[in-house]
């Protein structure tokens, strides 16, 4: 089977998964229900809370264009395993690249990348010049990747999360979604998850960081917080972007070991959580699979049962390759 045929078959499979996810959402939960945008009453105004495409009534990341704003990549294919300068613009209602953006958590734009099977997570911060965003990146394996841009145009009433697919041609080897776990390990750190996602409700999630069996009490600020959490829904990769309760320097938020988040899942189903945290000058990512509102899910996904630890995510010496 040649590469074009393989990619075509893979795309058909993705279409089937996408359609199935939407169908399941219509039966089991309010897929079209918008998540509250803002702080949930637990953080400062300006966005330390969940984010969804409130204007459209859809979760974030499912659309390439909304309210006249459009994510426009300069290319739609990238060679797997090769470092590439990837460029794109955010075009405004007038069709021209937007040149003014308001900071969100210390950056004017966040670029989140994950392969359609929820592997290969990256969190990057492109540079900006002349209306064009550019970032050096490497897509490690062949496949279809979802690129999410999280931004707020200057003067806009709210922030947006727009998404588009970028293909890395080649031999495709999809990775099965890992089973739900309560503990993830990365570079000698153990991260433990407490709490559960409840569809349509604000849910409290607490992640506790330990190293060599000892609580980490000197986490470093990262993106104006002690942790950064992204959740993607399996199937269609609906995007949920949340931040922790409190902020460094507010006089009440401790630098670990616990980081508490408030998130709202738009529907029942499986989600992949990616926690970025900074310690010792490096940013690392701990990954979890959780189920929201799924009575058939294993007990460890929402109750006190704690399954065996699972190795999760690799560390990145350059802080995920963030470009500043």
Backbone torsions as a table, in degrees:
resi	resn	phi	psi	omega
1	UNK	NA	126.4	-178.2
2	UNK	-77.9	172.0	-175.0
3	UNK	-61.4	-42.6	-179.2
4	UNK	-60.9	-41.7	179.5
5	UNK	-65.6	-41.6	179.6
6	UNK	-62.1	-44.8	179.7
7	UNK	-65.4	-37.6	178.6
8	UNK	-63.3	-43.5	178.3
9	UNK	-64.0	-40.0	179.8
10	UNK	-64.6	-41.2	179.7
11	UNK	-63.5	-39.6	177.0
12	UNK	-63.0	-38.8	177.3
13	UNK	-63.4	-40.9	178.5
14	UNK	-64.2	-40.3	179.2
15	UNK	-61.0	-39.2	179.2
16	UNK	-66.2	-42.2	178.8
17	UNK	-64.5	-44.6	-179.8
18	UNK	-58.9	-48.6	179.9
19	UNK	-62.5	-40.4	179.1
20	UNK	-64.4	-38.0	-179.9
21	UNK	-64.7	-43.1	179.5
22	UNK	-66.4	-39.9	178.8
23	UNK	-63.1	-44.2	179.3
24	UNK	-62.8	-38.4	-179.5
25	UNK	-64.5	-38.3	-179.9
26	UNK	-65.5	-27.4	-179.3
27	UNK	-86.6	-43.6	-170.1
28	UNK	-98.5	-15.6	-177.5
29	UNK	-167.9	167.4	-175.5
30	UNK	-80.4	79.8	-178.5
31	UNK	-56.9	-36.6	-177.9
32	UNK	-84.9	2.4	-178.7
33	UNK	-78.8	129.0	-177.8
34	UNK	-77.3	140.3	172.7
35	UNK	-77.0	147.4	175.2
36	UNK	-59.9	133.4	174.7
37	UNK	-99.0	125.4	-179.9
38	UNK	135.5	-147.7	-165.7
39	UNK	-103.7	-6.9	-173.9
40	UNK	57.3	20.5	-179.9
41	UNK	75.4	14.9	-176.1
42	UNK	-120.4	-1.1	-178.3
43	UNK	-150.3	173.6	-177.6
44	UNK	-69.8	153.0	175.0
45	UNK	-61.6	142.6	-178.7
46	UNK	120.2	-3.3	163.7
47	UNK	117.0	27.7	171.8
48	UNK	-86.7	55.5	-179.5
49	UNK	-151.0	-169.5	-178.8
50	UNK	-71.3	157.1	179.3
51	UNK	-139.5	132.7	172.8
52	UNK	-142.7	170.2	-179.2
53	UNK	-77.1	78.9	-172.4
54	UNK	-61.7	-33.9	-177.1
55	UNK	-65.7	-37.5	-175.9
56	UNK	-91.1	-15.4	-174.6
57	UNK	81.0	5.0	178.2
58	UNK	-105.7	153.5	170.8
59	UNK	-59.5	158.6	-178.6
60	UNK	-66.6	156.3	171.1
61	UNK	85.3	-6.2	-177.8
62	UNK	-86.3	-11.8	-176.5
63	UNK	-121.0	145.9	175.1
64	UNK	-88.0	-15.9	-178.1
65	UNK	-144.5	140.6	178.9
66	UNK	-157.2	136.9	179.7
67	UNK	52.3	29.9	179.6
68	UNK	89.9	-10.3	177.8
69	UNK	-90.5	133.3	-174.4
70	UNK	-133.0	133.3	173.2
71	UNK	-83.1	119.8	-174.4
72	UNK	-124.4	93.9	177.9
73	UNK	-72.8	149.1	177.9
74	UNK	-76.4	-20.1	177.3
75	UNK	-146.2	157.2	-179.8
76	UNK	-117.6	0.2	174.4
77	UNK	-129.9	145.6	178.7
78	UNK	-138.3	136.1	-179.9
79	UNK	-70.2	127.6	-179.9
80	UNK	-63.5	136.5	175.6
81	UNK	80.2	-1.1	-179.2
82	UNK	-112.0	135.4	177.9
83	UNK	-68.9	129.9	-173.9
84	UNK	-133.7	139.1	170.3
85	UNK	-86.1	104.2	-175.9
86	UNK	-96.1	129.5	-177.0
87	UNK	-125.0	150.3	178.1
88	UNK	-159.5	166.3	173.6
89	UNK	-126.9	157.9	167.5
90	UNK	-106.8	107.0	-178.3
91	UNK	-87.8	141.0	-178.4
92	UNK	-90.4	-178.0	-179.8
93	UNK	-57.1	-23.9	179.0
94	UNK	-86.5	1.6	178.6
95	UNK	85.9	-3.5	-178.8
96	UNK	-99.7	154.8	178.0
97	UNK	-60.8	134.2	175.6
98	UNK	-70.3	136.3	-178.7
99	UNK	-114.3	-9.4	180.0
100	UNK	-118.3	125.7	179.7
101	UNK	-134.4	144.7	175.8
102	UNK	-93.0	141.2	-179.7
103	UNK	-62.4	139.3	172.6
104	UNK	-123.9	110.2	179.8
105	UNK	56.7	43.3	174.0
106	UNK	86.1	-4.3	-179.7
107	UNK	-132.4	148.4	179.0
108	UNK	-79.6	-20.0	177.9
109	UNK	-156.6	137.7	175.5
110	UNK	-112.1	130.8	176.0
111	UNK	-111.0	115.7	179.1
112	UNK	-109.3	133.6	-177.9
113	UNK	-128.0	135.6	172.4
114	UNK	-150.4	141.3	175.1
115	UNK	-68.7	158.0	-175.3
116	UNK	-60.8	-19.0	175.3
117	UNK	-91.9	10.2	176.6
118	UNK	74.7	13.4	172.2
119	UNK	-95.0	174.6	173.2
120	UNK	68.5	34.1	-178.3
121	UNK	-63.8	136.3	172.5
122	UNK	-140.7	146.2	175.3
123	UNK	-128.0	110.8	-172.5
124	UNK	-122.5	158.0	176.5
125	UNK	-127.3	98.0	-177.4
126	UNK	-66.4	160.3	171.6
127	UNK	-87.1	160.9	-173.2
128	UNK	-131.9	129.0	177.7
129	UNK	-155.4	127.5	175.4
130	UNK	60.3	31.5	179.9
131	UNK	85.4	-1.2	-176.7
132	UNK	-113.4	131.8	174.9
133	UNK	-95.6	134.9	-179.8
134	UNK	-137.1	138.2	179.7
135	UNK	-145.6	134.8	171.8
136	UNK	-76.6	128.9	-178.7
137	UNK	-145.9	160.2	173.9
138	UNK	-132.2	123.2	172.2
139	UNK	-92.3	108.8	-166.6
140	UNK	-66.6	-32.4	-176.2
141	UNK	-129.1	159.0	175.5
142	UNK	-65.6	152.2	177.9
143	UNK	148.6	-177.0	176.2
144	UNK	-103.3	124.7	-177.7
145	UNK	-111.3	143.4	174.2
146	UNK	-97.6	126.4	177.4
147	UNK	-105.4	121.6	178.9
148	UNK	-110.2	133.8	173.1
149	UNK	-115.6	125.7	-179.3
150	UNK	-111.8	118.2	-172.9
151	UNK	-158.6	166.2	174.2
152	UNK	-135.8	111.0	178.0
153	UNK	-61.8	144.9	178.6
154	UNK	-56.8	128.8	179.9
155	UNK	85.1	-7.6	179.3
156	UNK	-74.2	154.6	-178.5
157	UNK	-77.4	-21.4	-176.5
158	UNK	-152.2	172.1	176.9
159	UNK	-91.5	162.5	-178.4
160	UNK	-127.0	149.3	168.7
161	UNK	-124.4	107.9	178.2
162	UNK	-107.7	148.4	-177.0
163	UNK	-136.0	152.5	175.3
164	UNK	-150.5	159.3	-179.8
165	UNK	-96.9	136.8	174.4
166	UNK	-123.1	133.8	-175.4
167	UNK	-104.4	135.2	169.7
168	UNK	-109.6	101.0	-175.6
169	UNK	-64.1	154.0	176.3
170	UNK	143.1	-170.4	179.7
171	UNK	-68.5	120.9	-173.8
172	UNK	-93.5	133.0	178.5
173	UNK	-137.6	79.3	-179.2
174	UNK	-57.9	144.6	179.7
175	UNK	-102.5	126.6	177.9
176	UNK	-61.7	146.8	176.5
177	UNK	-63.1	124.7	180.0
178	UNK	-59.9	152.2	177.9
179	UNK	-67.1	153.9	177.4
180	UNK	-58.4	137.1	179.2
181	UNK	-138.9	156.9	176.6
182	UNK	-102.4	-12.5	-177.4
183	UNK	-132.2	133.3	174.1
184	UNK	-124.0	146.4	179.0
185	UNK	-121.1	138.8	177.8
186	UNK	-151.9	121.3	175.7
187	UNK	52.5	41.4	178.7
188	UNK	84.8	-2.0	176.7
189	UNK	-97.6	144.0	174.0
190	UNK	-115.0	125.9	179.6
191	UNK	-117.7	124.0	-176.2
192	UNK	-111.1	133.6	-177.9
193	UNK	-103.8	131.7	174.0
194	UNK	-126.8	145.4	-178.3
195	UNK	104.8	174.6	-178.5
196	UNK	-146.3	155.0	175.3
197	UNK	-86.2	132.6	177.5
198	UNK	-118.5	120.6	-177.1
199	UNK	-56.0	130.7	175.0
200	UNK	76.3	4.1	-179.6
201	UNK	-128.9	152.6	174.2
202	UNK	-70.9	123.6	-175.7
203	UNK	-116.5	139.5	178.3
204	UNK	-93.2	125.1	177.3
205	UNK	-121.3	129.0	178.7
206	UNK	-119.6	127.7	177.9
207	UNK	-115.1	129.1	-177.1
208	UNK	-114.4	129.4	-174.6
209	UNK	-106.4	129.1	177.0
210	UNK	-130.5	154.8	176.4
211	UNK	-138.0	127.8	-177.3
212	UNK	53.1	36.9	177.5
213	UNK	82.3	-3.3	-177.4
214	UNK	-109.9	141.9	177.6
215	UNK	-61.8	138.5	175.8
216	UNK	-89.4	114.4	-176.0
217	UNK	-113.5	12.4	178.6
218	UNK	-133.3	46.7	173.0
219	UNK	-58.8	147.5	-179.1
220	UNK	-100.8	146.7	178.8
221	UNK	-59.9	137.1	177.2
222	UNK	-139.7	118.7	-176.8
223	UNK	55.2	45.2	175.4
224	UNK	64.6	26.2	178.8
225	UNK	-155.0	173.4	177.3
226	UNK	-92.2	1.4	176.6
227	UNK	-170.0	157.5	-178.8
228	UNK	-135.3	124.7	-173.9
229	UNK	-121.8	131.1	173.4
230	UNK	-122.7	139.5	175.2
231	UNK	-124.6	136.2	177.2
232	UNK	-123.7	134.0	179.7
233	UNK	-81.1	130.5	178.2
234	UNK	-62.9	140.4	178.7
235	UNK	107.1	-70.5	-178.3
236	UNK	-108.4	-5.7	-179.8
237	UNK	61.5	37.0	169.7
238	UNK	-55.2	139.0	-167.0
239	UNK	-106.8	128.1	176.1
240	UNK	-125.0	119.8	-173.7
241	UNK	-115.7	114.2	-175.9
242	UNK	-128.0	160.5	177.5
243	UNK	-133.3	163.0	-172.9
244	UNK	-76.1	161.2	173.0
245	UNK	-69.1	130.5	179.5
246	UNK	84.3	176.8	-177.7
247	UNK	-152.1	152.1	176.9
248	UNK	-55.9	135.6	177.0
249	UNK	83.3	5.3	-179.4
250	UNK	-85.0	0.4	177.3
251	UNK	84.0	-1.6	-178.8
252	UNK	-137.1	-15.4	-177.5
253	UNK	-95.0	117.0	-178.7
254	UNK	-78.4	148.1	178.6
255	UNK	-80.8	51.4	-179.9
256	UNK	106.8	173.6	0.9
257	UNK	-77.7	-14.0	-175.1
258	UNK	-96.7	140.7	172.9
259	UNK	-126.5	122.4	-177.2
260	UNK	-106.6	133.5	-179.7
261	UNK	-121.6	155.3	171.2
262	UNK	-121.0	119.1	-175.2
263	UNK	-131.1	156.0	176.9
264	UNK	-131.5	114.1	178.2
265	UNK	-79.6	131.3	-178.2
266	UNK	-72.8	-17.7	-178.9
267	UNK	-159.7	169.6	171.4
268	UNK	-69.0	156.8	176.6
269	UNK	138.1	-175.2	-179.5
270	UNK	-90.2	140.5	177.9
271	UNK	-131.3	149.5	173.0
272	UNK	-108.8	125.7	179.2
273	UNK	-103.2	137.8	178.7
274	UNK	-125.8	112.1	178.4
275	UNK	-101.7	117.5	171.0
276	UNK	-94.0	129.5	174.2
277	UNK	-141.0	153.0	-175.5
278	UNK	-117.6	130.3	177.7
279	UNK	-154.5	138.2	-178.4
280	UNK	63.6	27.2	177.8
281	UNK	80.9	3.5	-179.6
282	UNK	-123.1	145.6	175.6
283	UNK	-98.0	130.9	179.3
284	UNK	-125.4	160.4	-179.2
285	UNK	-123.8	125.6	172.2
286	UNK	-105.3	136.4	-174.6
287	UNK	-120.9	142.9	-180.0
288	UNK	-138.5	150.7	166.0
289	UNK	-106.9	130.3	177.5
290	UNK	-133.3	159.8	176.2
291	UNK	-116.4	136.6	176.9
292	UNK	-105.9	122.5	174.6
293	UNK	59.9	30.7	-177.6
294	UNK	-109.6	103.1	-176.8
295	UNK	-65.0	-22.3	-177.9
296	UNK	-87.9	-3.7	-178.1
297	UNK	-69.8	152.9	177.6
298	UNK	-57.0	151.7	-176.3
299	UNK	-56.8	-32.0	-176.5
300	UNK	-66.8	-11.7	-177.0
301	UNK	-79.1	-19.1	-178.2
302	UNK	-144.8	-14.5	-177.5
303	UNK	-103.3	-168.9	-176.1
304	UNK	-77.5	-10.0	-179.6
305	UNK	-66.5	133.2	-176.7
306	UNK	-119.5	105.1	179.8
307	UNK	-66.3	172.9	-179.1
308	UNK	-61.7	150.1	178.9
309	UNK	-63.5	151.4	177.9
310	UNK	-129.7	135.2	175.2
311	UNK	-63.3	136.7	-175.7
312	UNK	-144.5	128.5	168.9
313	UNK	61.3	143.4	177.1
314	UNK	-100.8	155.5	175.7
315	UNK	-78.2	161.5	-179.6
316	UNK	-129.3	116.5	-176.4
317	UNK	-59.3	-27.7	-177.1
318	UNK	-102.6	22.4	177.9
319	UNK	66.8	50.8	-179.7
320	UNK	68.9	17.6	179.1
321	UNK	67.1	30.0	-179.4
322	UNK	-60.7	132.3	175.9
323	UNK	-100.9	126.4	-177.3
324	UNK	-115.5	NA	NA
